[in-house]
Amino acid sequence: MSFQRYLDEMRSLRQPGLGNLVLLEQVGSTNRLARRISEEGLEEGVCPDRSWIVAHEQTQGRGRQGRSWVSPPGAGVYATLILPLSEFQASAPSAEEAPPLTTLPLLTAVAICQAVDNRCDLAPCRLQWPNDLIVDRAKLGGVLIEILGTDDERIALVGFGVNYLAEATSDLDRSTSGLCSHCSQPPSLAELTWELLSAVNRELSHFGDTSRAIAGYQKLSAHRPGERLRCRIGERHVEGLFKGFDERGFLRLEVAGEERLLAAGEVSEP
């Protein structure tokens, strides 16, 4: 799909209530641009409004652990939400009772996975810890969240990429796939974009609801109790039996008869 066609269809399908939307033909990285906008605003004492940055193509897309995320034109949805956390803190009785940030990546991953799964009628889409979308053991997308600012004003950059076409090689370290390969009636790229943005917007209205976040994530998890997992933490690997997730979304892994909680890392082998 050409950028002009994508732009025209995005305009015709525009949905209200999602905040500002910037649609670019090409950008290095939506997350980097969102960071630059946010940092410049904070330096001037102005917090940016909730805004989406969506690109038709990324030339320097970023994945987790510094990996490259190849983002060809029209081959996927590449987006970042600039989310001022003051939106949620304002309703909290005190700073100590502010919604926990741990719900943010969980709710975001659940929203995107549900939206993709609703379209993938040939094979289910599931979540591989901590935030990869997997269909038929191949990676279809992922989430990358960054927090910046001070205690007085913090901003979350909620970035994600979802492959639309199979030729979009999102993560150079593993096999990948595209949504169209798993749909009997694929949506257009613009339809998929709006569906994903809307899903994230709806789910983030529950920001801070830990029980909902954990239950939703557990339901869509690709891992089953007792399954042996191999997790990469930096340069180290840990193997054990999957025991579920705790109330913060940490991975519970039984290693040599003892339970370990993993707050960061990734399952290196599905």
RODO-2510 file (C-alpha; in nm, 4 decimals, decimal comma):
residues 270
     n   res          X          Y          Z
     1     m     0,0000     0,0000     0,0000
     2     s     0,1413     0,3397    -0,1008
     3     f     0,1671     0,6113     0,1600
     4     q    -0,0882     0,8307    -0,0168
     5     r    -0,3435     0,5496    -0,0206
     6     y    -0,2679     0,4713     0,3439
     7     l    -0,3072     0,8379     0,4356
     8     d    -0,6365     0,8725     0,2497
     9     e    -0,7825     0,5608     0,4087
    10     m    -0,6614     0,6594     0,7548
    11     r    -0,8425     0,9918     0,7138
    12     s    -1,1636     0,8271     0,5955
    13     l    -1,1644     0,5829     0,8891
    14     r    -1,0547     0,8300     1,1570
    15     q    -1,1979     0,7577     1,4999
    16     p    -1,2542     1,0186     1,7726
    17     g    -1,1212     1,0110     2,1259
    18     l    -0,7703     0,8846     2,0559
    19     g    -0,5841     1,2124     2,1044
    20     n    -0,3577     1,3773     1,8510
    21     l    -0,2317     1,1696     1,5588
    22     v     0,0801     1,2352     1,3532
    23     l     0,1091     1,0125     1,0464
    24     l     0,4497     1,0121     0,8766
    25     e     0,5615     0,8625     0,5485
    26     q     0,9050     0,7793     0,6876
    27     v     1,0843     0,8177     1,0198
    28     g     1,3917     0,6708     1,1786
    29     s     1,2019     0,5422     1,4820
    30     t     0,8625     0,6422     1,6191
    31     n     0,9937     0,5896     1,9725
    32     r     1,2956     0,8139     1,9150
    33     l     1,0810     1,0889     1,7667
    34     a     0,8332     1,0599     2,0541
    35     r     1,1206     1,0840     2,3019
    36     r     1,2599     1,3947     2,1338
    37     i     0,9204     1,5655     2,1333
    38     s     0,8613     1,4763     2,4981
    39     e     1,2062     1,5805     2,6182
    40     e     1,1901     1,9153     2,4386
    41     g     0,8496     1,9814     2,5899
    42     l     0,9646     1,8949     2,9409
    43     e     1,2723     2,1172     2,9046
    44     e     1,0398     2,4071     2,8242
    45     g     0,8127     2,3232     3,1145
    46     v     0,5333     2,1965     2,8907
    47     c     0,4051     1,8404     2,9061
    48     p     0,2936     1,7135     2,5638
    49     d    -0,0682     1,6085     2,5209
    50     r    -0,1568     1,2457     2,4619
    51     s    -0,0460     1,1883     2,1017
    52     w     0,0097     0,9042     1,8574
    53     i     0,3015     0,8928     1,6156
    54     v     0,2450     0,6419     1,3353
    55     a     0,4848     0,5730     1,0482
    56     h     0,4381     0,4105     0,7091
    57     e     0,8065     0,3172     0,7216
    58     q     1,0833     0,3137     0,9844
    59     t     1,4464     0,3201     0,8779
    60     q     1,5945     0,2673     1,2256
    61     g     1,3237     0,0802     1,4104
    62     r     1,4057    -0,0427     1,7584
    63     g     1,3242    -0,3678     1,9288
    64     r     1,4035    -0,4901     2,2772
    65     q     1,7653    -0,5228     2,3966
    66     g     1,8818    -0,2837     2,1235
    67     r     1,7846    -0,5107     1,8353
    68     s     1,6935    -0,3801     1,4935
    69     w     1,3281    -0,3822     1,3921
    70     v     1,3066    -0,3840     1,0135
    71     s     1,0015    -0,1781     0,9132
    72     p     0,9472    -0,1716     0,5345
    73     p     0,6969     0,0760     0,3871
    74     g     0,3381    -0,0458     0,4143
    75     a     0,4374    -0,3806     0,5640
    76     g     0,3324    -0,3223     0,9234
    77     v     0,1894    -0,0911     1,1869
    78     y     0,4647     0,1101     1,3552
    79     a     0,3363     0,3348     1,6314
    80     t     0,4226     0,5114     1,9568
    81     l     0,1840     0,6732     2,2037
    82     i     0,3081     0,9724     2,4025
    83     l     0,1199     0,9182     2,7287
    84     p     0,1471     1,1781     3,0102
    85     l     0,1124     0,9801     3,3316
    86     s    -0,0345     1,2858     3,5034
    87     e    -0,3625     1,1817     3,3361
    88     f    -0,3809     0,8953     3,5844
    89     q    -0,1981     1,0480     3,8796
    90     a    -0,4457     1,3336     3,8936
    91     s    -0,7207     1,0936     4,0021
    92     a    -0,5081     0,9232     4,2687
    93     p    -0,5656     1,0299     4,6322
    94     s    -0,1892     1,0527     4,6895
    95     a     0,1421     0,9818     4,5191
    96     e     0,1688     0,6598     4,7222
    97     e    -0,1627     0,5415     4,5763
    98     a    -0,0865     0,6334     4,2134
    99     p    -0,1584     0,3517     3,9658
   100     p     0,1330     0,1056     3,9447
   101     l     0,3394     0,1346     3,6284
   102     t     0,3660    -0,2438     3,6101
   103     t     0,0148    -0,2550     3,4642
   104     l     0,1160    -0,0459     3,1618
   105     p     0,3116    -0,3081     2,9629
   106     l     0,0641    -0,5813     3,0585
   107     l    -0,2458    -0,3903     2,9469
   108     t    -0,0738    -0,2731     2,6279
   109     a     0,0345    -0,6240     2,5329
   110     v    -0,3135    -0,7617     2,6078
   111     a    -0,4820    -0,4914     2,3976
   112     i    -0,2641    -0,5537     2,0932
   113     c    -0,2805    -0,9324     2,1232
   114     q    -0,6608    -0,9298     2,1497
   115     a    -0,6957    -0,7021     1,8473
   116     v    -0,4644    -0,9208     1,6395
   117     d    -0,6259    -1,2432     1,7624
   118     n    -0,9670    -1,1122     1,6563
   119     r    -0,8338    -1,0984     1,3007
   120     c    -0,6191    -1,4144     1,2973
   121     d    -0,8865    -1,6769     1,2384
   122     l    -0,6444    -1,9380     1,0991
   123     a    -0,4210    -1,9556     1,4066
   124     p    -0,4384    -1,7911     1,7503
   125     c    -0,2159    -1,5021     1,8538
   126     r    -0,0585    -1,5349     2,1980
   127     l     0,1856    -1,3480     2,4223
   128     q     0,5364    -1,4744     2,4778
   129     w     0,6801    -1,3192     2,7939
   130     p     0,7360    -1,0382     2,8355
   131     n     0,5810    -0,8648     2,5314
   132     d     0,6130    -1,0554     2,2036
   133     l     0,3148    -1,1492     1,9870
   134     i     0,3480    -1,5070     1,8620
   135     v     0,1488    -1,6926     1,5957
   136     d     0,2486    -2,0487     1,4997
   137     r     0,5783    -2,0052     1,6916
   138     a     0,6753    -1,7053     1,4773
   139     k     0,6953    -1,3479     1,5996
   140     l     0,4238    -1,1177     1,4687
   141     g     0,4945    -0,8094     1,6780
   142     g     0,6192    -0,6631     2,0012
   143     v     0,5889    -0,3817     2,2542
   144     l     0,8580    -0,1405     2,3723
   145     i     0,7772     0,0963     2,6602
   146     e     1,0004     0,3701     2,7974
   147     i     0,9443     0,6084     3,0889
   148     l     1,1018     0,9526     3,1051
   149     g     1,0700     1,2703     3,3070
   150     t     1,0781     1,3426     3,6802
   151     d     0,8591     1,2456     3,9743
   152     d     0,6597     1,5636     3,9130
   153     e     0,5953     1,4933     3,5444
   154     r     0,6508     1,1562     3,3867
   155     i     0,5701     1,0452     3,0339
   156     a     0,5342     0,6920     2,9029
   157     l     0,6315     0,6160     2,5465
   158     v     0,4188     0,3184     2,4479
   159     g     0,5691     0,1828     2,1276
   160     f     0,4700    -0,1232     1,9295
   161     g     0,5132    -0,2844     1,5923
   162     v     0,2873    -0,5426     1,4280
   163     n     0,3779    -0,7131     1,1035
   164     y     0,1078    -0,6860     0,8386
   165     l     0,2881    -0,8675     0,5568
   166     a     0,5016    -1,1778     0,5912
   167     e     0,8017    -1,0077     0,4321
   168     a     0,8253    -0,7667     0,7250
   169     t     1,1183    -0,9145     0,9181
   170     s     1,0550    -0,7427     1,2504
   171     d     1,3205    -0,9128     1,4628
   172     l     1,6393    -1,0244     1,2947
   173     d     1,7095    -1,2821     1,5681
   174     r     1,4112    -1,5109     1,5119
   175     s     1,1552    -1,6318     1,2584
   176     t     0,8768    -1,3828     1,1903
   177     s     0,5403    -1,3760     1,0211
   178     g     0,2735    -1,1303     0,9063
   179     l    -0,0901    -1,0960     1,0061
   180     c    -0,2177    -1,1473     0,6507
   181     s    -0,0737    -1,4995     0,6513
   182     h    -0,3090    -1,5978     0,9332
   183     c    -0,6334    -1,4312     0,8175
   184     s    -0,8884    -1,5693     0,5760
   185     q    -1,0069    -1,2107     0,5181
   186     p    -0,7244    -0,9706     0,6074
   187     p    -0,8113    -0,6106     0,6961
   188     s    -0,6477    -0,3247     0,5098
   189     l    -0,3391    -0,1764     0,6737
   190     a    -0,5382     0,1350     0,7687
   191     e    -0,8157    -0,0741     0,9251
   192     l    -0,5607    -0,2695     1,1275
   193     t    -0,3924     0,0525     1,2398
   194     w    -0,7149     0,2021     1,3752
   195     e    -0,8100    -0,1270     1,5407
   196     l    -0,4772    -0,1417     1,7246
   197     l    -0,4807     0,2227     1,8342
   198     s    -0,8390     0,1916     1,9555
   199     a    -0,7656    -0,1314     2,1430
   200     v    -0,4717     0,0234     2,3278
   201     n    -0,6758     0,3333     2,4092
   202     r    -0,9610     0,1252     2,5541
   203     e    -0,7406    -0,1032     2,7591
   204     l    -0,5357     0,1826     2,9048
   205     s    -0,8545     0,3242     3,0526
   206     h    -0,8002     0,0436     3,3083
   207     f    -0,4480     0,1628     3,3926
   208     g    -0,3733     0,0673     3,7513
   209     d    -0,6168    -0,2258     3,7608
   210     t    -0,3641    -0,4931     3,8519
   211     s    -0,6074    -0,7847     3,8737
   212     r    -0,7473    -0,7107     3,5270
   213     a    -0,3986    -0,6734     3,3785
   214     i    -0,2715    -1,0020     3,5230
   215     a    -0,5879    -1,1968     3,4355
   216     g    -0,5870    -1,0687     3,0773
   217     y    -0,2189    -1,1423     3,0309
   218     q    -0,2456    -1,4904     3,1835
   219     k    -0,5366    -1,5763     2,9537
   220     l    -0,3391    -1,4853     2,6413
   221     s    -0,0049    -1,6274     2,7547
   222     a     0,1651    -1,8707     2,5173
   223     h     0,3117    -2,0498     2,8215
   224     r     0,1375    -2,3221     3,0209
   225     p     0,1999    -2,4308     3,3823
   226     g     0,4787    -2,6873     3,4003
   227     e     0,6208    -2,5927     3,0588
   228     r     1,0004    -2,5746     3,0528
   229     l     1,1223    -2,2296     2,9566
   230     r     1,4656    -2,0961     2,8736
   231     c     1,4945    -1,7285     2,9637
   232     r     1,7683    -1,4890     2,8654
   233     i     1,8606    -1,2240     3,1222
   234     g     2,1294    -1,0055     2,9705
   235     e     2,4067    -1,2479     2,8747
   236     r     2,2852    -1,5214     3,1100
   237     h     2,0291    -1,7959     3,0546
   238     v     1,8015    -1,9476     3,3167
   239     e     1,5970    -2,2638     3,2616
   240     g     1,3064    -2,3828     3,4686
   241     l     0,9380    -2,4730     3,4833
   242     f     0,6787    -2,2036     3,4221
   243     k     0,4650    -2,1397     3,7315
   244     g     0,2647    -1,8385     3,6149
   245     f     0,2903    -1,4685     3,6997
   246     d     0,2818    -1,2840     4,0301
   247     e     0,0686    -0,9781     4,1098
   248     r     0,3216    -0,7482     3,9397
   249     g     0,3439    -0,9486     3,6186
   250     f     0,6835    -1,0976     3,7068
   251     l     0,7508    -1,4402     3,5580
   252     r     0,7474    -1,7213     3,8152
   253     l     1,0015    -1,9890     3,7276
   254     e     1,0838    -2,3026     3,9258
   255     v     1,4600    -2,3556     3,9097
   256     a     1,6155    -2,6531     4,0882
   257     g     1,3107    -2,6870     4,3127
   258     e     1,3020    -2,3196     4,4119
   259     e     1,0853    -2,0428     4,2728
   260     r     1,2526    -1,7454     4,1083
   261     l     1,0829    -1,4231     4,0037
   262     l     1,2025    -1,2630     3,6803
   263     a     1,1198    -0,8953     3,6390
   264     a     1,3068    -0,8538     3,3112
   265     g     1,4509    -1,0663     3,0351
   266     e     1,2874    -1,2715     2,7635
   267     v     1,1958    -1,6247     2,6729
   268     s     1,4662    -1,7062     2,4215
   269     e     1,3074    -2,0247     2,2886
   270     p     0,9298    -2,0693     2,2336
***
